[in-house]
């Protein structure tokens, strides 16, 4: 009952101020402020932070300000702001860890990819030492436990990126499948992925994108995410698209879920199921397409 009661206890914190938008997951809370200028942003923060501090005091909750940080998401270089919570100045950081993701101010995911690569490389050493004692099946179980969770976690967010950024992840995964197949360092990996029914990193990203869009079709997707995509409506009979792909003028937009996921779905699913009504509605059926 503890976690549930705690969530109920803090559930009213978004009512403290309407100047910012609250994102709450268990005891991790993020507040997003939006403004056209730095001065406007500073004013909003100055008005909201005392109200947030007061809420903590009234509800007899302590906040570790030293573990709190702020970031500024902008295309322009801006100076630091003065952000205080309960008389303690909050430090600005270019990258913070939030819900297992290393979020940087440029949203390029360099730090998160480096973190994932470091974890995979370390655990790959464990699997490499075990290959002399375990079968390929057992090595694959180790892969699923020690490596795949890092590749799979939120890959739809950070996996759509420049090839130069994800190259290290791809090379480490290839090294892992060679160890599982007990092959040499330069052995081709395509046949090994097929043999062991393992998804490549790019396929993991595509699968996640399509599973989310399947939930959109089944009307089970949370409202904030469902607002990112929309179905394609056209009178052209020769042009078959299920989802509308927004125009992307920057790579930020091109790599974003709202653009990359519909494009992936249209490339894969429309050739198999021209009519949206014929698309399987189960998660398992969709996964079988990738396998």
Phi and psi in degrees as a GROMACS rama.xvg file:
@    title "Ramachandran Plot"
@    xaxis  label "Phi"
@    yaxis  label "Psi"
@TYPE xy
-54.6844  -56.6468  UNK-2
-59.3198  -41.1144  UNK-3
-63.1494  -45.023  UNK-4
-65.649  -35.7061  UNK-5
-65.1573  -42.3452  UNK-6
-62.5115  -42.0998  UNK-7
-64.1364  -34.2437  UNK-8
-68.3971  -37.5095  UNK-9
-99.7487  4.69324  UNK-10
-65.7962  -17.3173  UNK-11
-94.6947  4.0184  UNK-12
-62.2518  -30.2806  UNK-13
-63.7868  -17.2548  UNK-14
-79.5547  -4.60813  UNK-15
-64.2836  -42.7926  UNK-16
-150.489  149.32  UNK-17
-103.805  10.7483  UNK-18
-79.7758  -23.5683  UNK-19
-132.526  163.896  UNK-20
-107.878  129.437  UNK-21
-95.3778  139.216  UNK-22
-124.566  113.511  UNK-23
-118.574  130.67  UNK-24
-139.067  107.157  UNK-25
55.6357  -121  UNK-26
-99.3421  10.1725  UNK-27
-99.1386  120.724  UNK-28
-126.682  132.302  UNK-29
-122.914  141.945  UNK-30
-120.675  127.681  UNK-31
-109.362  124.77  UNK-32
-111.923  140.967  UNK-33
-127.419  134.661  UNK-34
-155.853  161.664  UNK-35
-85.7079  -25.9527  UNK-36
-132.204  161.557  UNK-37
-65.9265  -38.4968  UNK-38
-63.7662  -41.7635  UNK-39
-64.0548  -39.8469  UNK-40
-64.3661  -43.2832  UNK-41
-61.3894  -40.5117  UNK-42
-64.442  -41.3644  UNK-43
-63.639  -43.9505  UNK-44
-63.6169  -43.1594  UNK-45
-62.1741  -33.1881  UNK-46
-81.2134  -32.4253  UNK-47
-83.3895  -39.0182  UNK-48
-61.308  -40.8662  UNK-49
-61.3453  -36.1623  UNK-50
-67.3168  -38.9006  UNK-51
-66.261  -42.6084  UNK-52
-60.6782  -42.2527  UNK-53
-62.7392  -39.3786  UNK-54
-60.5577  -42.4642  UNK-55
-63.0245  -41.2442  UNK-56
-66.1642  -45.1416  UNK-57
-63.2709  -37.873  UNK-58
-89.7122  6.33157  UNK-59
55.5475  44.4181  UNK-60
-113.13  140.117  UNK-61
-98.8035  143.742  UNK-62
-122.111  129.652  UNK-63
-85.4413  92.695  UNK-64
-63.8709  -25.9681  UNK-65
-68.1662  -20.7811  UNK-66
-98.1565  5.44078  UNK-67
-101.512  139.953  UNK-68
-139.792  166.768  UNK-69
-132.648  154.102  UNK-70
-129.647  159.1  UNK-71
-125.723  114.995  UNK-72
-97.1661  106.776  UNK-73
-156.519  154.881  UNK-74
-81.5148  -15.984  UNK-75
-101.703  151.337  UNK-76
-79.8226  123.349  UNK-77
-127.097  154.871  UNK-78
-76.1254  162.908  UNK-79
-66.3264  149.346  UNK-80
-100.689  165.669  UNK-81
-95.7066  107.281  UNK-82
-120.804  119.562  UNK-83
-124.82  141.8  UNK-84
-134.563  116.134  UNK-85
55.5339  49.6955  UNK-86
67.6853  3.00477  UNK-87
-105.502  129.752  UNK-88
-74.2127  132.943  UNK-89
-94.1959  131.851  UNK-90
-82.0148  142.555  UNK-91
-86.3966  134.709  UNK-92
-130.172  140.218  UNK-93
-74.1694  -22.0535  UNK-94
-143.86  132.773  UNK-95
-131.951  154.624  UNK-96
-96.3725  119.996  UNK-97
-136.134  117.733  UNK-98
53.2512  42.6195  UNK-99
82.3612  -0.22024  UNK-100
-111.064  138.196  UNK-101
-93.8022  102.218  UNK-102
-96.5135  122.882  UNK-103
-105.154  159.876  UNK-104
-65.8038  -21.9402  UNK-105
-90.8666  -7.08631  UNK-106
54.646  38.7153  UNK-107
-102.752  -10.0632  UNK-108
66.0066  22.8293  UNK-109
-60.9254  -46.6668  UNK-110
-66.413  -39.069  UNK-111
-67.6187  -42.591  UNK-112
-62.8691  -40.4948  UNK-113
-63.9864  -38.9099  UNK-114
-64.8457  -45.7724  UNK-115
-61.8697  -44.3044  UNK-116
-61.7431  -38.8037  UNK-117
-64.4778  -43.7502  UNK-118
-64.4136  -44.1811  UNK-119
-63.8006  -44.395  UNK-120
-60.6471  -41.517  UNK-121
-65.4415  -45.7325  UNK-122
-74.1231  -23.693  UNK-123
-66.0391  -31.4644  UNK-124
-64.1028  -36.1497  UNK-125
-63.8835  -46.5374  UNK-126
-66.5833  -37.1464  UNK-127
-62.3365  -38.1929  UNK-128
-74.1842  -24.1637  UNK-129
-86.7868  -10.2558  UNK-130
-66.2724  -19.4721  UNK-131
-80.2902  -11.9359  UNK-132
-119.344  -16.5587  UNK-133
-116.228  156.822  UNK-134
-79.4389  168.95  UNK-135
-60.8073  -37.1659  UNK-136
-63.41  -42.5644  UNK-137
-69.9675  -34.5511  UNK-138
-66.5611  -35.3054  UNK-139
-68.433  -33.8436  UNK-140
-63.263  -39.7852  UNK-141
-64.8323  -40.2398  UNK-142
-59.4051  -44.8248  UNK-143
-64.8493  -27.2704  UNK-144
-90.8782  -35.1639  UNK-145
-106.381  -21.6402  UNK-146
-120.781  -49.6311  UNK-147
-57.4416  -38.0867  UNK-148
-57.5811  -35.3843  UNK-149
-71.565  -36.3308  UNK-150
-70.612  -37.9786  UNK-151
-82.1085  -28.1177  UNK-152
-67.1488  112.96  UNK-153
55.8392  29.2099  UNK-154
-61.6767  -26.004  UNK-155
-64.5848  -22.3291  UNK-156
-86.2272  -50.9956  UNK-157
-100.408  -11.0376  UNK-158
-77.169  -26.0572  UNK-159
-80.3895  95.1462  UNK-160
-151.964  177.256  UNK-161
-62.223  143.787  UNK-162
-58.9161  -34.3363  UNK-163
-65.9739  -27.4285  UNK-164
-80.0493  -36.6482  UNK-165
-94.7611  -0.593767  UNK-166
-58.235  -40.1896  UNK-167
-65.0211  -38.4942  UNK-168
-63.3486  -43.4762  UNK-169
-64.1915  -42.0808  UNK-170
-66.4693  -39.3484  UNK-171
-66.6652  -38.04  UNK-172
-66.8075  -37.6622  UNK-173
-63.5544  -39.974  UNK-174
-63.2252  -37.4513  UNK-175
-65.6477  -43.8066  UNK-176
-69.4938  -28.2065  UNK-177
-68.5509  -38.9277  UNK-178
-64.7921  -43.1799  UNK-179
-61.8426  -42.2997  UNK-180
-82.0299  -3.49598  UNK-181
56.4326  49.2791  UNK-182
-111.982  169.712  UNK-183
-73.081  169.268  UNK-184
-61.5993  -33.6238  UNK-185
-101.329  10.3017  UNK-186
-67.371  136.352  UNK-187
-57.7478  143.02  UNK-188
-103.344  -15.7307  UNK-189
-56.9802  -46.7374  UNK-190
-67.7936  -29.7233  UNK-191
-70.512  -39.8597  UNK-192
-61.6503  -40.4142  UNK-193
-69.1121  -44.3215  UNK-194
-60.303  -41.8221  UNK-195
-96.7812  6.86459  UNK-196
53.1506  49.3401  UNK-197
-110.373  139.113  UNK-198
-83.6428  136.782  UNK-199
-69.7009  162.815  UNK-200
-57.5094  -44.5394  UNK-201
-61.8599  -33.3775  UNK-202
-73.6293  -32.4759  UNK-203
-61.6824  -43.7198  UNK-204
-63.108  -44.8538  UNK-205
-64.412  -41.8136  UNK-206
-61.6296  -44.4892  UNK-207
-61.7216  -42.5084  UNK-208
-59.7123  -44.0128  UNK-209
-74.2457  -32.4705  UNK-210
-66.9406  -35.7448  UNK-211
-67.2035  -41.9086  UNK-212
-68.6765  -29.4069  UNK-213
-63.8824  -38.4394  UNK-214
-65.7855  -33.2735  UNK-215
-62.7747  -44.2027  UNK-216
-64.4036  -38.7288  UNK-217
-81.2768  0.582137  UNK-218
59.2855  40.9687  UNK-219
-120.003  11.5234  UNK-220
-88.1178  136.696  UNK-221
-54.0729  144.626  UNK-222
-55.3903  -46.3324  UNK-223
-58.5222  -34.3462  UNK-224
-79.8488  -37.3064  UNK-225
-63.9724  -21.7055  UNK-226
-75.1106  -9.94075  UNK-227
-82.0578  -18.5678  UNK-228
-131.723  162.416  UNK-229
-151.238  154.315  UNK-230
-71.9428  153.406  UNK-231
-91.4124  125.901  UNK-232
-117.891  121.222  UNK-233
-148.597  156.442  UNK-234
-99.9372  -1.28085  UNK-235
-79.9438  125.732  UNK-236
-82.1301  -22.9675  UNK-237
-83.6078  -19.4349  UNK-238
-103.473  110.71  UNK-239
-109.132  108.727  UNK-240
-134.375  138.049  UNK-241
-87.7578  -38.7927  UNK-242
-119.034  145.509  UNK-243
-77.0053  134.73  UNK-244
-104.62  113.189  UNK-245
-66.2973  154.89  UNK-246
-71.7156  134.274  UNK-247
-115.247  116.009  UNK-248
-95.6574  -14.2245  UNK-249
-132.907  162.489  UNK-250
-69.1524  -26.3854  UNK-251
-56.3886  -46.2762  UNK-252
-72.0567  -39.1936  UNK-253
-61.1389  -39.0246  UNK-254
-85.9079  -11.2223  UNK-255
-67.7684  153.409  UNK-256
-58.3852  -39.5005  UNK-257
-61.9205  -21  UNK-258
-106.551  -44.7798  UNK-259
-71.8846  -39.8665  UNK-260
-65.6337  -50.0621  UNK-261
-60.0302  -36.9042  UNK-262
-64.4148  -42.5199  UNK-263
-63.3892  -45.5687  UNK-264
-59.8366  -47.6913  UNK-265
-62.8254  -37.7333  UNK-266
-68.2181  -33.9867  UNK-267
-94.7342  -50.0733  UNK-268
-84.1122  -33.9667  UNK-269
-67.9611  -25.9219  UNK-270
-75.8563  -24.3682  UNK-271
-92.3054  -41.9831  UNK-272
-127.624  89.5327  UNK-273
-57.6486  -34.3952  UNK-274
-97.8249  129.938  UNK-275
-60.9874  -30.7603  UNK-276
-65.6933  -20.6906  UNK-277
-87.7336  -6.55406  UNK-278
-68.0019  130.694  UNK-279
-58.8989  139.32  UNK-280
-93.8525  -3.47328  UNK-281
-96.0438  147.69  UNK-282
-64.285  -38.581  UNK-283
-65.2361  -41.6804  UNK-284
-63.1776  -39.363  UNK-285
-67.6007  -39.6828  UNK-286
-63.4777  -33.9144  UNK-287
-63.9  -23.4054  UNK-288
-64.8799  -36.9135  UNK-289
-77.665  -29.3841  UNK-290
